[in-house]
Amino acid sequence: MIVRFSSNTTPAASVGLATTHVATVIKRADDVEAIPEPFDTFCINDYDCCFKELVVADLVDTTPLKNDRTNFLFSISLATDTVDIKLFKDDVEVATLNDNTYGFYFAPSFFPDERKIGFILDWREVLAVFGTGCYQVKADRVIINQNSTLETHHYNLKPYNEFITEGTIKMIVYSQGYIEGGIDYSGLEWEQSIRLRGKFWKPQPTFETDNYKDSNRIINQIQDEITTDYDLELEPIPVSIAKPLIYDRLLGNKIIIYDYNLFNFERYISKEVYLKEIVDSKYFNRSGNGKFTFKFTDKQQNIIKRNYT
């Protein structure tokens, strides 16, 4: 979309009104006259800040609670295709990700179809060598003799602290099987992890009963069961994050949630859940982001009371 601004030859009087105009200014050499330069193109980043994912690591504690990992999966077509994965810090290349130095490298031979190259970046290893900062991964690809470069969003690496992670959730997904119109995870248990701003909360217990009335009209219990649903409410995210989340990650075979909200009703650490419903999706007139709410239920539903076998 192209947006152009034209001058109004019959402007309304601005007496008593507060007016603001922001424009790029071109000055003449004699600095006598200034001419506003119109916008020729629209860029969403002028209105929405670029998405930056918080990632944390701890050099003492190795548990997933305090250490994040990020996966990258690239498709290839021929055995001669190449993908060179590189790590950048503050726009400066610091490492080539072609072995297990900073995580786990997966060559095409690892995948059943030999049509992928993967890497799982361990931010703990990155923190130990390069320290905190703003990181990005770039992949230089040669696919069927065609060159291209893929760039990820930025990652803000910080040492783990419960105040730094406050207001975030982490979702770890393990994917198997085949997604029609998507990625083939057949023969794999591919790990994906992402940290987003949001809250996993609002436990909603549901009671189900199976009983009977005896000859005295007294209710007798056969089996009672309690299951619990939860809401995952995310703060606005761009389409580049939302679509892989909805159309790929949430279809995973195993979904594990870590909630880092200090004032939550209950702290949910490594909680395995199953997607039950996409509750709500909201979009905004002046933003390229979307806001989503999902309903999950316990993966293991074992709160059952029986009196008869």
GIKA-V906815 format. One record per residue. N is the residue number from 1. RES is the residue in one letter. SS is DSSP state (hx for helix, st for strand, lp for the rest). PSI is psi in whole degrees, 0 to 359 (999 if undefined). D_LAST is the distance of its C-alpha to the last C-alpha in Angstrom with 1 decimal. Layout:
N	RES	SS	PSI	D_LAST
N	RES	SS	PSI	D_LAST
This chain:
1	M	lp	137	66.5
2	I	lp	132	70.0
3	V	lp	126	71.1
4	R	lp	144	74.7
5	F	lp	125	76.4
6	S	lp	150	79.7
7	S	lp	149	82.0
8	N	lp	117	82.3
9	T	lp	347	86.0
10	T	lp	69	85.6
11	P	lp	151	83.4
12	A	lp	153	82.6
13	A	lp	138	84.3
14	S	lp	17	82.3
15	V	lp	129	84.0
16	G	lp	0	81.5
17	L	lp	145	78.7
18	A	lp	125	77.1
19	T	lp	147	77.1
20	T	lp	136	75.8
21	H	lp	127	76.6
22	V	lp	126	75.5
23	A	lp	154	77.3
24	T	st	137	78.6
25	V	st	132	82.4
26	I	st	123	85.2
27	K	st	140	88.3
28	R	lp	163	91.8
29	A	lp	325	94.0
30	D	lp	359	96.1
31	D	lp	30	92.9
32	V	lp	324	94.5
33	E	lp	142	91.8
34	A	st	132	88.1
35	I	st	120	86.3
36	P	st	136	82.5
37	E	st	122	80.9
38	P	lp	156	78.3
39	F	lp	131	74.8
40	D	lp	330	74.8
41	T	lp	159	71.2
42	F	lp	134	67.8
43	C	lp	121	65.6
44	I	hx	331	62.1
45	N	hx	347	62.5
46	D	hx	343	65.4
47	Y	lp	324	62.9
48	D	lp	133	59.5
49	C	lp	145	59.4
50	C	lp	141	58.2
51	F	lp	132	54.6
52	K	st	122	54.3
53	E	st	129	50.9
54	L	st	130	50.5
55	V	st	144	49.3
56	V	st	160	49.0
57	A	st	157	49.1
58	D	lp	128	49.3
59	L	lp	352	51.4
60	V	lp	307	49.5
61	D	lp	128	45.8
62	T	lp	5	44.4
63	T	lp	153	41.0
64	P	lp	335	40.3
65	L	lp	321	40.3
66	K	lp	4	44.0
67	N	lp	127	45.1
68	D	lp	153	45.2
69	R	st	149	45.6
70	T	st	134	46.8
71	N	st	152	46.5
72	F	st	130	49.2
73	L	st	125	48.7
74	F	st	137	51.7
75	S	st	144	52.0
76	I	lp	166	54.8
77	S	lp	323	56.1
78	L	lp	159	58.2
79	A	lp	337	58.2
80	T	lp	353	61.5
81	D	lp	150	60.1
82	T	st	151	60.1
83	V	st	113	58.4
84	D	st	113	60.0
85	I	st	128	57.8
86	K	st	145	59.7
87	L	st	131	58.9
88	F	st	142	61.3
89	K	st	123	61.8
90	D	lp	43	64.0
91	D	lp	14	65.1
92	V	st	128	66.2
93	E	st	129	64.7
94	V	st	342	63.3
95	A	st	151	61.2
96	T	st	128	60.3
97	L	lp	76	56.6
98	N	lp	15	56.8
99	D	lp	195	55.1
100	N	lp	20	52.5
101	T	lp	316	54.9
102	Y	lp	24	53.4
103	G	st	229	49.9
104	F	st	119	48.7
105	Y	st	135	50.8
106	F	st	108	49.4
107	A	lp	166	52.0
108	P	hx	328	51.6
109	S	hx	342	50.6
110	F	hx	331	47.3
111	F	lp	141	46.1
112	P	lp	322	45.0
113	D	lp	354	47.6
114	E	lp	34	50.2
115	R	lp	23	51.1
116	K	st	158	50.3
117	I	st	133	51.5
118	G	st	160	49.4
119	F	st	136	49.7
120	I	st	113	47.4
121	L	st	124	49.7
122	D	st	108	48.8
123	W	hx	341	50.5
124	R	hx	319	50.4
125	E	hx	324	52.8
126	V	hx	315	54.9
127	L	hx	320	55.2
128	A	hx	328	56.2
129	V	hx	315	59.1
130	F	hx	348	60.3
131	G	lp	186	59.0
132	T	lp	163	58.0
133	G	st	188	59.4
134	C	st	121	59.0
135	Y	st	159	57.9
136	Q	st	149	57.6
137	V	st	134	56.8
138	K	st	142	59.1
139	A	st	116	58.7
140	D	st	116	61.8
141	R	st	143	60.8
142	V	st	102	62.7
143	I	st	116	60.8
144	I	lp	48	62.8
145	N	lp	15	66.0
146	Q	st	127	65.3
147	N	st	139	65.4
148	S	st	161	63.3
149	T	st	127	61.9
150	L	st	136	58.6
151	E	st	133	58.3
152	T	lp	173	55.2
153	H	lp	176	55.1
154	H	st	152	56.1
155	Y	st	126	54.0
156	N	st	100	54.9
157	L	st	125	54.0
158	K	st	155	53.7
159	P	st	144	52.5
160	Y	lp	135	49.1
161	N	lp	135	49.3
162	E	lp	340	46.7
163	F	lp	330	49.4
164	I	lp	320	50.4
165	T	lp	355	46.9
166	E	lp	134	46.3
167	G	lp	13	45.4
168	T	st	164	44.1
169	I	st	154	40.9
170	K	st	133	40.3
171	M	st	124	38.2
172	I	st	128	37.5
173	V	st	140	36.3
174	Y	st	119	35.6
175	S	st	137	36.4
176	Q	st	169	35.7
177	G	st	192	36.3
178	Y	st	129	39.1
179	I	lp	111	40.1
180	E	lp	128	42.1
181	G	lp	8	45.3
182	G	lp	218	44.6
183	I	lp	143	44.1
184	D	st	109	42.7
185	Y	st	18	40.3
186	S	st	134	39.2
187	G	st	6	38.7
188	L	st	169	38.9
189	E	st	72	36.9
190	W	st	126	39.8
191	E	st	133	39.8
192	Q	st	141	41.2
193	S	st	142	41.8
194	I	st	144	43.6
195	R	st	128	44.4
196	L	st	158	45.1
197	R	st	127	46.0
198	G	st	192	43.1
199	K	st	133	40.1
200	F	st	111	36.4
201	W	st	200	35.0
202	K	st	59	33.8
203	P	st	130	30.1
204	Q	st	92	28.5
205	P	st	141	24.9
206	T	st	132	23.0
207	F	st	129	20.2
208	E	st	136	17.7
209	T	st	149	15.4
210	D	st	115	13.1
211	N	st	180	13.6
212	Y	st	160	15.1
213	K	st	131	18.1
214	D	lp	187	18.2
215	S	lp	341	21.5
216	N	lp	11	23.1
217	R	lp	31	22.6
218	I	lp	131	20.4
219	I	st	129	18.0
220	N	st	135	14.5
221	Q	st	132	12.3
222	I	st	304	9.1
223	Q	st	134	9.7
224	D	st	143	13.1
225	E	st	140	14.9
226	I	st	124	18.5
227	T	st	157	20.7
228	T	st	132	24.4
229	D	st	157	27.4
230	Y	st	151	30.8
231	D	st	134	34.4
232	L	st	109	36.8
233	E	st	118	40.3
234	L	st	145	43.2
235	E	lp	162	46.8
236	P	lp	136	49.2
237	I	st	154	49.3
238	P	st	167	51.7
239	V	hx	329	50.8
240	S	hx	339	51.2
241	I	hx	320	48.1
242	A	hx	315	46.2
243	K	hx	313	46.1
244	P	hx	328	44.8
245	L	hx	311	42.2
246	I	hx	315	41.0
247	Y	hx	2	41.6
248	D	lp	295	40.7
249	R	hx	316	39.0
250	L	hx	352	36.3
251	L	hx	6	35.3
252	G	lp	157	34.5
253	N	lp	332	31.3
254	K	st	122	31.0
255	I	st	124	32.4
256	I	st	132	32.9
257	I	st	135	34.5
258	Y	st	124	36.7
259	D	st	133	38.0
260	Y	lp	22	41.3
261	N	lp	115	41.9
262	L	lp	333	42.6
263	F	lp	24	42.0
264	N	lp	157	38.7
265	F	lp	323	35.9
266	E	lp	145	34.0
267	R	lp	124	35.2
268	Y	lp	110	33.3
269	I	lp	120	34.1
270	S	lp	51	32.8
271	K	st	120	30.1
272	E	st	128	28.6
273	V	st	172	28.2
274	Y	st	133	28.2
275	L	st	128	30.8
276	K	st	325	29.6
277	E	st	143	33.0
278	I	st	105	36.7
279	V	st	316	37.4
280	D	st	147	41.1
281	S	st	128	44.3
282	K	st	143	47.6
283	Y	st	161	51.1
284	F	lp	146	54.4
285	N	lp	325	58.0
286	R	lp	31	59.7
287	S	lp	145	57.2
288	G	lp	11	55.9
289	N	st	163	52.6
290	G	st	151	49.3
291	K	st	129	46.6
292	F	st	147	42.9
293	T	st	132	39.6
294	F	st	148	36.3
295	K	st	128	32.7
296	F	st	161	30.1
297	T	st	162	26.4
298	D	st	135	24.4
299	K	lp	317	23.9
300	Q	lp	118	20.8
301	Q	lp	88	18.4
302	N	lp	18	15.8
303	I	lp	87	16.0
304	I	st	134	12.5
305	K	st	123	11.0
306	R	st	148	7.4
307	N	lp	347	6.9
308	Y	lp	145	3.8
309	T	lp	999	0.0
